[in-house]
Amino acid sequence: MAKAMTSHARKKDTREKIELGGLIVKAGLRYEKRSLLLGLLIDASRRIKGDETEKTRLVAIGAEAFGNDGE
């Protein structure tokens, strides 16, 4: 039983990572260096902490991008 749970958890983790990678592709950043991508994400994380206006702005951009694909 524990093996099944571990397998399920690993599959869920893998699926999540694949989906997150898809976001990188969707953003047009597929061919950028990993260090640049990580830097962008760290910078964004710092900027949105405690800044609801910035968070709202970025959510709107993302929602629009998803809307253009019908997702």
Backbone bond lengths (Angstrom), bond angles and torsions (degrees), N, CA, C in turn:
res aa  C-N    CA-C-N  psi(-1)  N-CA   C-N-CA  omega(-1)  CA-C   N-CA-C  phi
1 M - - - 1.456 - - 1.526 110.58 -
2 A 1.323 117.47 -42.50 1.457 120.31 -179.90 1.525 110.99 -63.40
3 K 1.334 116.40 -35.95 1.458 119.89 177.73 1.525 111.25 -63.11
4 A 1.317 116.47 -40.90 1.462 120.76 179.62 1.521 110.53 -63.21
5 M 1.310 116.75 -41.37 1.462 120.49 178.58 1.521 110.81 -65.96
6 T 1.309 116.53 -41.32 1.458 120.47 178.72 1.521 109.82 -64.17
7 S 1.325 117.00 -43.16 1.454 121.67 178.85 1.528 110.44 -62.75
8 H 1.315 115.97 -43.52 1.468 120.69 178.68 1.530 110.45 -62.35
9 A 1.313 117.14 -43.99 1.464 121.65 -179.95 1.524 110.65 -63.66
10 R 1.335 116.50 -40.99 1.466 119.99 178.91 1.521 111.20 -65.43
11 K 1.324 116.92 -41.15 1.462 120.52 178.22 1.523 110.98 -63.32
12 K 1.315 115.95 -41.59 1.462 120.65 178.84 1.530 110.31 -63.59
13 D 1.325 116.65 -43.21 1.462 122.06 178.78 1.534 110.73 -62.72
14 T 1.321 115.80 -43.91 1.467 120.45 179.58 1.521 110.58 -62.74
15 R 1.313 116.39 -44.59 1.475 120.97 179.15 1.525 110.61 -59.75
16 E 1.314 117.03 -43.27 1.464 121.45 179.69 1.525 110.60 -62.34
17 K 1.322 117.39 -42.78 1.460 121.00 179.82 1.522 111.54 -65.06
18 I 1.313 116.89 -38.81 1.470 120.76 177.43 1.532 109.74 -63.58
19 E 1.312 116.54 -43.49 1.464 120.38 178.64 1.524 111.14 -62.95
20 L 1.330 117.18 -41.36 1.465 120.42 178.90 1.526 111.04 -65.36
21 G 1.324 116.69 -38.53 1.461 120.27 174.97 1.519 111.41 -61.79
22 G 1.317 116.15 -36.65 1.458 120.78 177.33 1.518 112.19 -62.07
23 L 1.318 116.77 -31.55 1.462 120.19 177.17 1.527 110.95 -66.31
24 I 1.312 116.48 -37.56 1.470 121.00 177.33 1.527 109.51 -61.53
25 V 1.325 116.07 -44.91 1.464 121.09 179.06 1.522 109.94 -63.56
26 K 1.332 117.09 -46.44 1.458 122.49 -178.70 1.524 111.34 -60.27
27 A 1.321 116.51 -33.15 1.465 120.72 -179.87 1.531 112.02 -78.47
28 G 1.329 116.88 -3.58 1.459 120.01 179.11 1.512 113.72 80.94
29 L 1.329 116.54 23.25 1.466 121.13 -175.23 1.521 113.19 -111.86
30 R 1.310 117.66 16.71 1.465 122.60 -174.71 1.523 113.07 -53.10
31 Y 1.307 117.96 -39.27 1.461 120.37 -171.72 1.536 113.70 -99.88
32 E 1.315 116.51 9.53 1.472 119.77 177.41 1.526 110.00 -79.77
33 K 1.323 114.60 156.64 1.471 120.13 178.29 1.525 109.62 -66.25
34 R 1.310 114.64 145.23 1.469 119.98 179.79 1.523 111.80 -59.96
35 S 1.324 117.11 -35.46 1.470 118.99 179.91 1.533 110.40 -65.61
36 L 1.322 117.56 -35.38 1.465 120.60 176.31 1.530 110.07 -65.98
37 L 1.321 116.54 -45.98 1.466 120.42 179.83 1.524 111.35 -59.39
38 L 1.318 115.56 -44.73 1.456 119.10 179.48 1.529 110.41 -64.59
39 G 1.312 116.61 -41.25 1.464 120.19 177.27 1.516 112.21 -60.51
40 L 1.324 116.52 -42.68 1.466 120.44 177.50 1.522 111.21 -60.43
41 L 1.322 115.99 -45.09 1.464 120.11 -178.62 1.524 112.15 -67.06
42 I 1.319 117.20 -40.96 1.468 120.34 178.21 1.523 110.08 -64.36
43 D 1.325 116.69 -43.54 1.462 120.63 178.96 1.525 110.99 -61.87
44 A 1.322 116.56 -44.97 1.467 120.32 179.43 1.524 110.73 -62.91
45 S 1.322 116.07 -41.53 1.462 120.26 179.24 1.528 111.15 -59.64
46 R 1.303 115.76 -42.91 1.480 120.01 179.10 1.520 111.11 -66.81
47 R 1.342 116.76 -40.24 1.467 120.67 -176.89 1.523 112.60 -68.79
48 I 1.328 118.30 -32.66 1.468 118.88 -176.22 1.526 113.42 -86.04
49 K 1.324 116.73 -14.59 1.472 118.71 178.98 1.526 109.41 -64.86
50 G 1.310 115.45 114.92 1.459 120.59 177.45 1.518 114.37 78.22
51 D 1.331 117.61 4.73 1.464 120.44 -179.66 1.524 109.10 -120.37
52 E 1.311 115.16 86.40 1.464 120.51 -177.02 1.518 112.08 -64.86
53 T 1.325 118.32 -29.79 1.460 121.01 178.70 1.522 110.50 -64.94
54 E 1.325 116.20 -45.38 1.466 120.63 178.97 1.522 110.69 -65.75
55 K 1.318 116.21 -40.89 1.459 120.70 179.25 1.529 110.14 -61.88
56 T 1.319 116.85 -44.85 1.462 122.38 179.32 1.522 110.81 -62.60
57 R 1.321 116.83 -41.34 1.464 121.86 179.00 1.532 110.69 -61.53
58 L 1.316 116.66 -45.31 1.461 120.70 -178.61 1.529 111.87 -70.16
59 V 1.325 117.29 -35.72 1.461 120.71 176.14 1.530 109.58 -62.16
60 A 1.317 117.00 -41.13 1.469 120.42 179.60 1.523 111.19 -63.65
61 I 1.318 117.32 -40.82 1.460 121.06 177.86 1.526 110.12 -62.66
62 G 1.321 116.80 -45.83 1.460 120.98 179.67 1.510 112.40 -64.83
63 A 1.318 117.12 -42.55 1.468 121.19 179.39 1.515 110.44 -62.81
64 E 1.310 117.15 -39.16 1.464 120.41 177.49 1.530 110.78 -63.80
65 A 1.335 116.62 -42.49 1.460 120.49 179.14 1.523 111.02 -62.85
66 F 1.324 118.11 -41.54 1.456 121.07 176.63 1.515 110.65 -66.13
67 G 1.318 116.76 -38.23 1.472 121.31 179.88 1.516 112.61 -63.51
68 N 1.316 116.99 -32.17 1.467 120.76 179.89 1.523 111.72 -68.05
69 D 1.321 117.52 -20.71 1.469 122.23 179.20 1.519 111.86 -101.30
70 G 1.324 116.08 -5.39 1.443 119.21 -176.12 1.512 113.30 77.51
71 E 1.332 117.78 16.88 1.478 121.83 179.34 1.504 110.19 -90.13
